[in-house]
Amino acid sequence: MTAASTLHIGMGDNAVTTAQAGGKGRSLDTLCRLGVRVPEAFVVTTDAYRAAVTGGLGQELDRRIGALHPEADLDVLTEESAAIRELLFAETEQHGADADIRAAYAELAERTGVAEPPVAVRSSSAAEDSADRSFAGEHDSYLWVIGADEVSAAVRRCWASLFTARAISYRARDGVESTDDAMGVVVQRMVDASAAGVFMTLNPANGDRSKVVIESVWGLGEPLVSGTVTPDRFVVDKITREILTRDIAEKATRATRDPETGKGIATVPVDDADRSQPSLHKGHIEQLLEIAALIEKHAGTPQDGEFAIDGDDVHVVQARPETVWSTKPPKQVSQENRGALAHVLAALTGGAKP
């Protein structure tokens, strides 16, 4: 292949772009270059995706989508989406970037000192920064993936997730071809997180930019994202660094590496003694405050971020511009009370604004 199939995040003289690596890949590269602690990662580039779906496969994808009625009902779109995704997965088994992906995973193994490092494989669409052409939260991610064969398959599953029901409806309506949008895929060392969560560099309840709001749970952050648990919530003043609010939830379960298979995730009970304990200590919160300030200063606009805790260390696994309040002028504080995660999900999925 003439274009790079993989790029190692935070390495080399040149920063990666959204066009090369999708939104997540570019964001992680930026964080690394800022000196933020980010788990080691590489990205399978959008060029690798485009090369894999050219020719007969691309023509077949475009034919199937072109045959759809733009106003087809959800059942039809869902059925066709599933068929298209399975077709893409099957037909890309021998794609040209596979050897490069396996070589990049082997290099990641050398960097981490683990023969087969557990990784997260996350979709990173090149359209993520485009409000009218991204469908955040709909693309696939896989956690605790181990071994080159599983990484290779997960990358192809992420490629296929570009063709959600909503996405193919958009393509059918606007005539977008299979290679007009492209999917990068981030392959990142898993953090065996004791706790995880989200932070925002403003208060999502009222747009107050003098605050940082942090929400966290025991274990991995997926239950927080799915809304199946109530997180701990901390509101911190950026100037005084005072923790103004500590709302500690009862946390009965946590998501963790599947203890039986060693792969994927499972939900397990939290020890009784820890259920009502805060999932973050003061040192974690202080680190998150510094990270939030650094990222916001560099970006010049409020940010949403995701993090994972390993011991005393905070690892950032994602950051993106906040899209609801950052486009508005500062407003008077209101009495409305919404969690940071609810705000993030509303922004990402086009839900009602606060």
TIGU-126793 format. One record per residue: residue number from 1; residue in three letters; x, y, z of N, C-alpha, C in turn. Coordinates in steps of 0.001 Angstrom, whole numbers, plus 500000, padded with zeros to 6 digits. Atoms other than C-alpha are relative to their C-alpha. Example, Ala and Ser with C-alpha at 12.3 -4.5 7.8 and 13.67 -1.06 7.14 Angstrom:
REM TIGU-126793
    nr   rest       nx       ny       nz      cax      cay      caz       cx       cy       cz
     1    ALA   500890   498810   500000   512300   495500   507800   500900   501200   500000
     2    SER   499180   498810   499940   513670   498940   507140   499230   501090   500730
***
This chain:
REM TIGU-126793
    nr   rest       nx       ny       nz      cax      cay      caz       cx       cy       cz
     1    MET   500849   498812   500000   500000   500000   500000   500887   501242   500000
     2    THR   499171   498809   500101   501322   503435   499124   499814   500928   501182
     3    ALA   500252   499150   498839   499682   505312   502020   500177   499180   501271
     4    ALA   499785   500685   498730   500362   504507   505657   498719   499309   500454
     5    SER   501147   500754   499488   498057   501796   506996   499827   500191   501495
     6    THR   500046   499803   498553   498952   502394   510647   500914   501157   500388
     7    LEU   499192   498922   499441   500307   505304   512664   500010   499835   501516
     8    HIS   499925   500104   498554   501557   505146   516241   499714   501369   500623
     9    ILE   500468   498764   499382   499867   507760   518416   501123   500645   500810
    10    GLY   499032   499228   499226   502138   510493   519787   501435   499799   499584
    11    MET   498637   500282   500440   505176   509319   517831   500242   500634   498629
    12    GLY   499673   499391   501276   507006   510859   514892   499954   501510   500079
    13    ASP   499909   498541   500006   507550   514458   513911   498676   500681   499702
    14    ASN   501224   499358   500470   504131   515109   512423   498778   499497   500763
    15    ALA   501254   500368   499345   500824   515173   514288   499069   499367   498979
    16    VAL   500969   500619   500900   498115   512961   512827   498787   500907   499865
    17    THR   501168   499175   500281   495009   514533   511324   498723   499176   500100
    18    THR   501291   500688   500007   491316   513723   511508   499803   499230   498703
    19    ALA   500137   500672   501290   491437   512855   507814   500751   498668   499989
    20    GLN   499223   501240   499939   494088   510211   508573   499458   499016   501026
    21    ALA   500204   500859   498840   492974   508884   511934   498615   500092   500611
    22    GLY   501292   499794   499379   489412   509995   512590   500117   500904   501224
    23    GLY   500006   499062   498892   488383   512190   515489   500695   499501   501246
    24    LYS   499367   500530   498795   489452   509915   518342   501502   499887   499839
    25    GLY   498569   500152   500228   492816   509139   516793   500738   501320   500041
    26    ARG   499362   498682   499973   493636   512788   516200   500047   500557   501413
    27    SER   500066   499478   498642   492508   513724   519705   501049   499352   500898
    28    LEU   499020   500690   499164   494683   511061   521352   501419   500421   499654
    29    ASP   498676   499545   500414   497701   512126   519318   500287   501383   500567
    30    THR   499839   498653   499437   497162   515736   520403   500275   499936   501492
    31    LEU   499806   500134   498560   496873   514708   524055   501411   499518   500320
    32    CYS   498644   500512   499783   500117   512719   523847   501031   501114   499838
    33    ARG   499026   498956   500288   501959   515665   522353   499926   501151   500999
    34    LEU   500116   499023   498918   500642   517891   525160   500645   499507   501293
    35    GLY   499415   500568   498795   502228   515548   527702   499001   499370   500938
    36    VAL   501018   500670   499197   498961   514084   528994   500274   498496   499990
    37    ARG   499789   501443   499914   499201   510475   530208   498891   499281   499217
    38    VAL   500925   500717   500878   497557   508438   527423   500542   498587   499799
    39    PRO   499508   501360   500239   497765   504619   527139   500536   499843   498574
    40    GLU   499367   500188   501301   500001   503488   524275   498976   499529   498969
    41    ALA   501006   500308   501008   498113   503225   521006   500562   500182   498600
    42    PHE   499806   499694   501407   498223   503034   517256   498639   500109   499343
    43    VAL   501251   499859   500732   495577   503883   514700   500137   499334   498640
    44    VAL   500123   500513   501362   494556   501964   511610   499351   501111   499197
    45    THR   500392   498759   500650   494197   504813   509152   498771   499842   499107
    46    THR   501116   499977   500938   491289   505825   506974   500430   499522   498615
    47    ASP   499515   500518   501278   493486   505000   503975   499887   498477   499948
    48    ALA   500133   501452   499953   493509   501364   505097   498552   499590   499764
    49    TYR   501422   500282   500224   489709   501404   505250   499630   500171   498530
    50    ARG   500383   499719   501388   489341   502981   501820   500567   498944   499051
    51    ALA   499399   501025   500855   491752   500502   500263   499256   498669   500109
    52    ALA   500687   501272   499773   489789   497618   501786   498624   499941   499347
    53    VAL   501371   500007   500528   486407   498712   500397   499924   500532   498573
    54    THR   500031   499585   501398   487424   499775   496896   499622   498816   499100
    55    GLY   500273   501069   500966   486645   497814   493740   498616   499422   500143
    56    GLY   501292   500671   500020   483871   495259   493690   499222   500142   501288
    57    LEU   500704   499869   498725   483075   495485   497408   499368   501381   500120
    58    GLY   500543   498648   499929   482664   499241   497293   498814   500194   499074
    59    GLN   501108   499898   500945   480458   498975   494227   498759   499297   500516
    60    GLU   501141   500726   499454   478262   496389   495924   499376   500741   501171
    61    LEU   500531   499202   498893   477939   498512   499062   499182   501169   499467
    62    ASP   500715   498850   500563   476957   501535   496975   498704   499562   499308
    63    ARG   501204   500485   500666   474482   499444   494947   498897   499710   501014
    64    ARG   501008   500351   498994   472740   498140   498062   499412   501246   500649
    65    ILE   500493   498784   499355   472504   501547   499656   499181   500829   499016
    66    GLY   500738   499259   501018   471409   503163   496393   498618   499442   499732
    67    ALA   501301   500632   500227   468544   500679   496146   499009   500275   501125
    68    LEU   500891   499706   498874   467146   501788   499499   499187   501257   499737
    69    HIS   500798   498782   500044   464296   504254   499627   500475   500916   501127
    70    PRO   499488   499092   498946   465536   507359   501509   499128   500059   501239
    71    GLU   500924   499930   498861   462453   507218   503735   499588   498609   500467
    72    ALA   500321   501362   499568   462550   503466   504372   499809   499949   501508
    73    ASP   500267   500051   498557   461211   502455   507777   501175   499344   500728
    74    LEU   498868   500410   499180   463504   501511   510624   500284   498518   499887
    75    ASP   499782   501439   500100   462967   497756   510329   500779   499650   498736
    76    VAL   499308   500255   501259   464089   497781   506691   501447   500466   500094
    77    LEU   498650   499464   499870   467098   499974   507463   500852   499128   500921
    78    THR   499256   500831   499044   468103   497816   510426   500395   498676   499372
    79    GLU   499714   501276   500663   467860   494606   508389   501094   500169   498950
    80    GLU   499003   499791   501049   469859   496039   505491   501349   500392   500599
    81    SER   498765   499641   499321   472415   497551   507859   500736   498752   500468
    82    ALA   499377   501235   499516   473052   494134   509416   500600   499205   498843
    83    ALA   499503   500750   501157   473434   492533   505979   501245   500653   499412
    84    ILE   498846   499277   500541   475827   495227   504758   501214   499833   500898
    85    ARG   498880   500123   499067   477944   495006   507881   500623   498601   499931
    86    GLU   499461   501353   500102   478282   491228   507618   500727   499797   498673
    87    LEU   499330   500092   501293   479153   491532   503930   501382   500639   500068
    88    LEU   498712   499308   499920   481898   494067   504622   500983   499204   500850
    89    PHE   499116   500765   499124   483296   491983   507473   500542   498769   499281
    90    ALA   499578   501225   500676   483398   488822   505376   500950   500287   498840
    91    GLU   499244   499735   501218   484817   490415   502243   501335   500691   500258
    92    THR   498721   499339   499697   487662   492235   504020   500965   499092   500756
    93    GLU   499150   500900   499225   489182   489151   505610   501442   500003   499508
    94    GLN   498650   500026   500571   492176   489266   503246   500452   501393   499554
    95    HIS   499675   498638   500444   492497   493060   503049   501503   500274   500097
    96    GLY   498570   499766   500159   495875   494558   502229   500724   500544   501199
    97    ALA   499339   499415   498834   496535   496262   505569   500143   499037   501160
    98    ASP   500020   500930   498870   496195   493126   507701   501399   499769   500571
    99    ALA   498636   500246   499510   499943   492455   507901   500533   501209   500749
   100    ASP   499549   498784   499317   500580   496081   508860   499365   500127   501385
   101    ILE   500691   499949   498711   497990   495879   511655   500658   499037   500984
   102    ARG   499360   500991   499138   499593   492726   513028   501398   500463   500414
   103    ALA   498671   499488   499669   503043   494346   512855   499909   501132   501025
   104    ALA   500178   498908   499041   501773   497434   514696   499637   499459   501383
   105    TYR   500345   500631   498715   500244   495208   517402   501239   499378   500633
   106    ALA   498754   500573   499477   503596   493394   517742   500905   501101   500554
   107    GLU   499201   498882   499487   505320   496763   518139   499420   500527   501299
   108    LEU   500639   499590   498747   502777   497741   520786   500365   499033   501121
   109    ALA   499594   501002   499013   503624   494489   522568   501418   500288   500502
   110    GLU   498635   499675   499597   507299   495465   522576   500029   501235   500893
   111    ARG   500021   498760   499224   506523   498928   523912   499434   499800   501395
   112    THR   500642   500228   498707   504353   497596   526739   500655   498880   500796
   113    GLY   499351   501105   499317   506505   494568   527563   499090   498832   500284
   114    VAL   500961   501097   499835   503543   492195   527247   499886   499289   498658
   115    ALA   499975   500751   501260   503543   489417   524648   498746   500222   499171
   116    GLU   501272   499736   500677   499867   489851   523780   499210   500994   500855
   117    PRO   500631   499015   499119   498731   493110   525363   498497   500097   499778
   118    PRO   501428   499724   500150   495010   493504   526062   499808   501423   499492
   119    VAL   500208   498682   500595   493711   496413   524009   498508   500301   499897
   120    ALA   501319   499540   500419   490622   498466   523371   500094   500318   498518
   121    VAL   500050   499712   501435   489705   498618   519681   498760   500867   499783
   122    ARG   501084   499019   500032   487616   501736   519050   499877   500635   498618
   123    SER   500263   499305   501251   486000   503190   515952   500362   501474   500123
   124    SER   499581   498595   500013   487300   506634   514969   499664   500583   498633
   125    SER   500483   499545   501297   485216   508046   512150   500621   501333   499599
   126    ALA   499490   498735   500513   486649   510777   509951   498932   501081   500013
   127    ALA   501093   499033   499969   483220   512448   510182   499624   500418   501409
   128    GLU   500382   499712   498617   483223   512720   513985   499968   501481   500312
   129    ASP   499975   498567   499726   484037   516423   513880   498964   500763   499194
   130    SER   501009   499356   500829   481160   517129   511486   498633   499726   500582
   131    ALA   501258   500182   499279   477868   517720   513257   498919   499359   499145
   132    ASP   501069   500514   500835   475748   516815   510238   500321   498645   499387
   133    ARG   499625   501255   500653   477657   513699   509204   500614   499003   500973
   134    SER   499477   500956   499025   478668   511982   512437   498861   499478   500853
   135    PHE   501029   500632   499190   476637   509590   514493   500682   499438   501232
   136    ALA   499179   500378   498856   478596   509554   517719   499262   499030   500898
   137    GLY   500578   500993   499108   478024   506625   520011   499414   498809   499275
   138    GLU   500580   501108   500748   476724   504399   517202   501051   499025   499485
   139    HIS   498959   500861   500547   480038   502984   516039   500549   499088   501092
   140    ASP   499632   501065   499067   481548   499902   517644   501321   500269   500721
   141    SER   498762   500072   499231   484188   499568   520339   500048   498637   500679
   142    TYR   499808   501311   499388   485637   496360   521787   501091   500111   501056
   143    LEU   499068   499881   498879   487383   496058   525152   500601   498649   500349
   144    TRP   499271   501200   499587   489920   493553   526470   500121   499017   498840
   145    VAL   499707   500815   501178   490784   492273   523005   501452   499536   500115
   146    ILE   498657   500558   499790   493819   489962   523137   500397   499156   498796
   147    GLY   499457   500796   501088   495952   488594   520315   499771   500632   498643
   148    ALA   500034   499375   501316   496627   489604   516717   498761   499616   499207
   149    ASP   501182   500428   500755   493781   487530   515265   498762   500761   500457
   150    GLU   501179   499305   499483   491200   489144   517558   500058   501487   499698
   151    VAL   499860   498592   500350   492594   492615   516959   499616   500215   498536
   152    SER   500303   499892   501422   492411   492073   513205   498496   499935   499745
   153    ALA   501442   500134   500182   488786   490937   513423   499251   501201   500562
   154    ALA   500675   498853   499387   487802   493794   515750   500133   501246   499128
   155    VAL   499826   498865   500915   489237   496345   513306   498952   499928   498893
   156    ARG   500978   500152   501074   487008   494937   510558   498579   500215   500508
   157    ARG   501315   499732   499420   483996   495016   512885   499786   501510   500164
   158    CYS   500114   498540   499888   484717   498696   513540   499753   500630   498633
   159    TRP   500272   499509   501357   484904   499332   509798   498529   499798   499647
   160    ALA   501380   500315   500353   481550   497627   509357   499005   500878   500745
   161    SER   500930   499190   499207   480004   499763   512106   499804   501393   499425
   162    LEU   500252   498749   500701   480288   502754   509774   498632   499968   499313
   163    PHE   501255   500160   500731   477128   501351   508152   498851   499676   500953
   164    THR   501168   500129   499132   474564   501790   510924   498740   500311   499208
   165    ALA   501263   499696   500663   470891   502076   510026   499873   501496   499740
   166    ARG   500099   498549   500170   471035   505816   510574   500948   500481   498908
   167    ALA   499005   499567   500980   474186   506156   508478   499598   499620   498584
   168    ILE   500373   500368   501361   472871   504191   505508   498767   500769   499536
   169    SER   501122   499132   500366   469668   506247   505595   500531   501335   499483
   170    TYR   499374   498751   500437   471818   509368   505340   500636   499827   498626
   171    ARG   499346   500225   501286   473822   507867   502469   498970   499848   498874
   172    ALA   501031   500177   501015   470680   506815   500613   499354   501330   499635
   173    ARG   500649   498704   500246   469207   510294   500980   500891   500947   499220
   174    ASP   499107   499004   500575   472293   512267   499987   500970   499449   498968
   175    GLY   499158   500561   501040   474004   509860   497608   501469   499899   500368
   176    VAL   498618   500119   499550   477155   509434   499709   500506   498609   499674
   177    GLU   499435   501294   500366   479393   506657   498397   500773   499394   501162
   178    SER   499408   500759   498906   481077   503999   500543   501360   500542   500437
   179    THR   498678   499490   499638   484483   505716   500437   499992   501504   500272
   180    ASP   500041   498564   499707   483257   509310   500931   500251   500257   501484
   181    ASP   499660   500017   498578   483212   508755   504685   501002   498867   500203
   182    ALA   499017   501055   499760   485970   506639   506180   500175   499795   501489
   183    MET   499865   500369   498598   486691   504858   509431   501457   499722   500354
   184    GLY   498764   500371   499344   489927   505005   511339   499661   499128   501196
   185    VAL   500228   500867   498837   490331   502536   514203   501180   500155   500957
   186    VAL   498972   499870   498977   492251   503177   517437   500166   498675   500728
   187    VAL   499664   501209   499232   493989   500183   519038   500870   500460   501157
   188    GLN   499372   499352   498847   494969   501200   522568   500112   499033   501179
   189    ARG   499789   500845   498819   496446   499420   525570   498889   500210   501016
   190    MET   501022   499913   498973   493740   498606   528077   500613   500383   501337
   191    VAL   499667   499694   498610   494033   500190   531492   499114   499132   500878
   192    ASP   500772   500835   499072   492997   497731   534195   499444   500920   501086
   193    ALA   500458   498848   499223   490921   500504   535691   499349   499595   501320
   194    SER   500696   500123   498725   490065   500594   539364   498773   500898   500024
   195    ALA   501127   499086   500136   487753   503492   538480   500139   500709   498661
   196    ALA   499980   499301   501283   486822   505468   535387   498835   500976   499971
   197    GLY   501092   499050   500080   484614   508309   534307   500184   501042   498930
   198    VAL   499977   498893   500941   484091   511559   532453   500260   501290   500761
   199    PHE   499872   498657   499430   485047   515169   533074   499583   501020   498963
   200    MET   500363   498893   500876   483809   518439   531641   500606   501275   500558
   201    THR   499337   498775   499543   485549   521790   531770   499018   501162   500136
   202    LEU   501032   499053   499586   482283   523574   532501   498928   499206   500726
   203    ASN   501099   500666   499311   479188   522821   534547   498864   499789   499009
   204    PRO   501036   500232   501010   476676   521136   532195   498614   500411   500450
   205    ALA   501304   499586   499513   473806   522205   534429   499671   501423   499593
   206    ASN   500270   498580   500238   474249   525878   533618   501034   500697   499118
   207    GLY   498993   499396   500867   477293   526441   531394   501068   500783   500720
   208    ASP   499027   499244   499211   479423   527861   534222   501416   499518   499687
   209    ARG   498661   500398   500442   482970   527839   532815   501057   500123   501091
   210    SER   499042   499932   498892   484599   528437   536201   500080   498682   500754
   211    LYS   500053   501286   499297   483886   524833   537219   500463   498858   499088
   212    VAL   499775   501287   500651   485067   521343   536293   499081   498998   500687
   213    VAL   500897   501018   499453   482524   518548   536754   500551   498625   499628
   214    ILE   499433   501341   500183   483738   514958   537187   498975   498977   500476
   215    GLU   500848   501117   499583   481637   511790   537283   500800   498715   499850
   216    SER   499160   501195   499999   483138   508400   538113   499274   498820   500638
   217    VAL   500537   501250   499464   482350   504766   538920   501168   499063   500278
   218    TRP   498996   501044   499835   484270   501737   540123   500143   499229   498691
   219    GLY   499763   500828   501172   485865   499696   537338   500031   500798   498717
   220    LEU   500030   499362   501310   485490   500473   533656   498846   500987   499906
   221    GLY   500993   498937   500102   483448   503432   532486   498761   499652   499200
   222    GLU   501117   500332   500879   481022   501557   530219   498630   500079   500672
   223    PRO   501324   499864   499383   478161   501317   532758   499576   501456   500182
   224    LEU   500317   498583   499888   478382   505071   533265   499501   500520   498657
   225    VAL   500385   499557   501334   478185   505657   529509   498616   499468   499623
   226    SER   501294   500595   500344   475223   503302   529162   498886   500456   500933
   227    GLY   500998   499498   499079   473463   504932   532095   499425   498961   500930
   228    THR   500529   501073   499158   473062   501689   534040   500402   500136   501463
   229    VAL   499622   499750   498608   474716   503028   537209   499947   501492   500272
   230    THR   499926   498606   499578   474591   506247   539163   501433   500293   500440
   231    PRO   498599   499743   499672   478082   507769   539338   500173   500913   501200
   232    ASP   499592   498942   499089   479871   509732   541988   500139   501289   499184
   233    ARG   499929   498722   500722   479834   513442   541098   500738   501029   500855
   234    PHE   499194   498983   499332   482357   516127   541980   499964   501291   499177
   235    VAL   499936   498692   500653   482144   519834   541165   501163   500763   500628
   236    VAL   498757   499382   499523   485487   521655   541426   500123   501399   499416
   237    ASP   499759   498636   500461   486274   525367   541214   501362   500084   499328
   238    LYS   498736   499928   500730   488951   526020   538587   501003   500942   500661
   239    ILE   499109   498972   499461   490357   529055   540391   500510   499617   501387
   240    THR   499597   500306   498625   490353   528072   544055   500427   498551   500171
   241    ARG   499728   501433   499972   490685   524318   543279   499232   499289   501118
   242    GLU   500820   500582   498941   488126   523705   546009   498978   499035   499410
   243    ILE   501057   500936   500385   485888   520656   545693   498707   500487   500639
   244    LEU   501198   499346   499496   482520   522351   546025   498882   499008   500313
   245    THR   501065   500990   499836   480277   519298   545718   500579   498605   499923
   246    ARG   499662   501424   500033   480798   515612   546537   498710   499217   500167
   247    ASP   501182   500862   499930   477830   513418   545702   500470   498570   499772
   248    ILE   499480   501367   500080   478867   509828   546464   498826   499032   499910
   249    ALA   501112   500915   500257   476538   507206   545014   500266   498632   500626
   250    GLU   499902   501408   499623   475847   503675   546195   500304   499216   498725
   251    LYS   499550   500665   501233   477749   501588   543630   500083   498495   500253
   252    ALA   500114   501420   499667   476666   497946   543844   500791   499100   499059
   253    THR   499305   500831   500977   478365   496658   540687   501060   500818   499268
   254    ARG   498992   499347   500835   481320   497419   538458   500259   499128   498784
   255    ALA   499598   500729   501200   482442   496446   534969   501499   499765   500054
   256    THR   498586   500346   499941   485766   494666   534718   500301   498945   498945
   257    ARG   499605   501078   500896   487721   492218   532616   499295   498714   500431
   258    ASP   500736   501221   499676   485738   488972   532404   500917   499037   500755
   259    PRO   499100   500830   499197   487242   486876   535229   500074   498552   499523
   260    GLU   500001   501383   500466   486335   483584   533511   500796   499819   498714
   261    THR   499335   500148   501299   487611   484156   529968   501268   500835   499872
   262    GLY   498872   499087   500120   490127   486958   530547   499862   500966   498845
   263    LYS   500242   499137   501149   488632   488705   527506   498611   500614   500123
   264    GLY   501291   499349   499895   485763   491118   527104   499749   500510   501403
   265    ILE   500304   499441   498685   483992   492609   530089   498821   499267   500633
   266    ALA   501085   500613   499228   481681   491341   532805   499628   500948   501132
   267    THR   500464   499216   498854   479624   492938   535560   500110   499146   501255
   268    VAL   499788   500742   498755   480617   491877   539074   499596   500874   501178
   269    PRO   500376   499208   498830   479534   492936   542569   501190   500780   500557
   270    VAL   499017   499227   499255   481418   495636   544438   499973   499530   501451
   271    ASP   499947   500385   498595   482613   494649   547915   499148   500953   500832
   272    ASP   500904   499191   499172   480179   495850   550557   500703   501226   500579
   273    ALA   499282   498893   499353   482844   498017   552202   500282   501149   499049
   274    ASP   499639   498962   500980   483460   499936   548953   498797   500653   499338
   275    ARG   501154   499533   500770   479935   500515   547708   499684   501474   500234
   276    SER   500320   498607   499685   479479   503840   549456   501245   500866   500106
   277    GLN   498759   499239   499975   483117   504924   549213   500187   500758   498689
   278    PRO   499756   499267   501248   484203   507582   546691   500945   499223   499084
   279    SER   499178   500722   500974   485670   506094   543524   501259   500768   499623
   280    LEU   498801   499188   500231   488211   508944   543298   500460   500590   501320
   281    HIS   499502   499274   498829   490494   510369   545959   500469   501395   499573
   282    LYS   499667   498602   500270   491702   513948   546226   501110   500126   498962
   283    GLY   498909   499941   500968   494885   513233   544269   499523   499794   498577
   284    HIS   500572   500202   501325   492888   511904   541330   499320   501274   499510
   285    ILE   500750   498806   500381   490672   514973   541328   500948   501148   499665
   286    GLU   499026   498949   500296   493666   517305   541471   500670   499774   498648
   287    GLN   499437   500303   501317   495237   515520   538489   499018   500333   498892
   288    LEU   501006   499736   501018   491988   515736   536553   499799   501499   499796
   289    LEU   500139   498546   500118   491734   519451   537294   501137   500573   499153
   290    GLU   498860   499528   500781   495236   520027   535908   499890   499576   498534
   291    ILE   500168   500495   501365   494551   517874   532852   498923   500797   499272
   292    ALA   501099   499254   500610   491252   519648   532186   500437   501403   499604
   293    ALA   499534   498640   500296   492906   523059   532385   500949   500008   498809
   294    LEU   499031   500075   501098   495721   522018   530037   499293   499767   498667
   295    ILE   500694   500324   501249   493390   520525   527433   499151   501173   499540
   296    GLU   500856   498875   500366   490977   523449   527538   500826   501177   499499
   297    LYS   499152   498888   500429   493781   526006   527257   500527   499766   498592
   298    HIS   499476   500306   501332   495256   524236   524240   498904   500111   498942
   299    ALA   501083   500014   500983   491892   523809   522508   499340   501361   499841
   300    GLY   500634   498691   500048   490629   527286   523366   498489   499951   500114
   301    THR   501445   500164   499859   487153   525929   524051   499736   498920   501035
   302    PRO   500302   501038   499012   485428   523833   526765   500073   498598   499408
   303    GLN   499751   501363   500445   486135   520116   526565   499248   498975   500850
   304    ASP   500451   501215   499322   484564   516758   527451   501156   499007   499953
   305    GLY   498947   501007   500009   486959   513979   528433   499577   498729   500692
   306    GLU   500213   501290   499353   487023   510331   529464   501329   499539   500579
   307    PHE   498758   500380   499322   489545   508836   531877   499856   498637   500661
   308    ALA   499938   501273   499265   490623   505621   533566   501079   500128   501062
   309    ILE   499094   499906   498857   492371   505252   536928   500741   498682   500180
   310    ASP   499174   501165   499677   495257   502856   537542   500893   500404   501158
   311    GLY   499262   499573   498814   496570   503194   541098   499781   501479   500251
   312    ASP   500107   498555   499797   497336   506868   541648   499990   500772   498692
   313    ASP   499844   499330   501288   497609   507616   537932   498673   500136   499264
   314    VAL   501147   499737   500848   494946   509187   535727   500438   499893   498538
   315    HIS   499752   500149   501434   494966   508068   532082   498809   500587   499244
   316    VAL   501069   499434   500823   492974   510061   529541   499861   499155   498736
   317    VAL   500220   500863   501158   491399   507923   526828   499169   500675   498910
   318    GLN   500741   499263   501020   489380   510570   524969   499798   501424   500464
   319    ALA   500397   498621   499744   488785   514313   524756   499408   500549   498722
   320    ARG   500688   499431   501161   486485   516259   522478   499439   501362   500386
   321    PRO   500610   498714   499668   485043   519766   522231   498598   499822   500576
   322    GLU   501363   499932   499486   481966   520438   524336   499180   500784   498966
   323    THR   500721   499440   501135   479231   521297   521835   498688   500696   500331
   324    VAL   501281   499369   499664   476210   522604   523757   500213   501416   500514
   325    TRP   499847   498679   499373   477314   525460   526006   501111   500837   499376
   326    SER   498844   499242   500480   480573   526418   524291   499654   500929   498846
   327    THR   500396   499130   501097   478698   527981   521371   499080   501132   500464
   328    LYS   500893   498985   499459   476590   530153   523671   500790   501022   500802
   329    PRO   499372   499049   499078   477524   533352   525518   499762   499560   501428
   330    PRO   500203   500380   498599   477968   532898   529280   498633   500452   500499
   331    LYS   501343   499707   499497   474603   532751   531047   499983   499987   501522
   332    GLN   500192   500000   498553   473360   533362   534559   499785   498572   500477
   333    VAL   500164   501340   499449   473532   530250   536752   498522   499724   500238
   334    SER   501390   500406   499804   470216   528387   536750   499926   498951   501102
   335    GLN   500197   501014   498963   468736   525926   539192   499924   498596   499418
   336    GLU   500130   501321   500605   468612   523110   536679   501181   499135   500387
   337    ASN   498946   500916   499568   470608   520057   537701   500021   498769   499097
   338    ARG   499837   501180   500862   471812   517626   535075   501404   499476   500170
   339    GLY   498685   500600   499884   474679   515168   535283   500845   500260   498771
   340    ALA   499077   499785   501103   477768   515535   533144   499768   498985   498895
   341    LEU   500174   501010   501031   477145   512245   531362   498747   500251   499187
   342    ALA   501234   499729   500736   473550   513143   530475   500220   501107   498986
   343    HIS   499687   498898   500895   474837   516357   528958   500838   499518   498824
   344    VAL   499119   500513   501071   477578   514591   526990   499177   499187   499012
   345    LEU   500774   500846   500893   475142   512020   525599   499009   500811   499183
   346    ALA   500925   499156   500755   472624   514704   524640   500724   500722   498882
   347    ALA   499226   499293   501012   475325   516612   522799   500385   499069   498867
   348    LEU   499511   500929   501015   476596   513518   520991   498898   499441   499134
   349    THR   501070   500671   500737   473244   512129   519941   498941   500962   499505
   350    GLY   500946   499036   500522   471465   515357   519085   498769   500156   500846
   351    GLY   501142   499889   499100   469194   515272   522111   499736   501439   500393
   352    ALA   500377   498661   499578   467525   518249   523722   501111   500651   500787
   353    LYS   498992   499253   499260   469804   520917   525035   499497   500341   501378
   354    PRO   500427   499659   498663   469811   521814   528694   499214   501296   500010
***
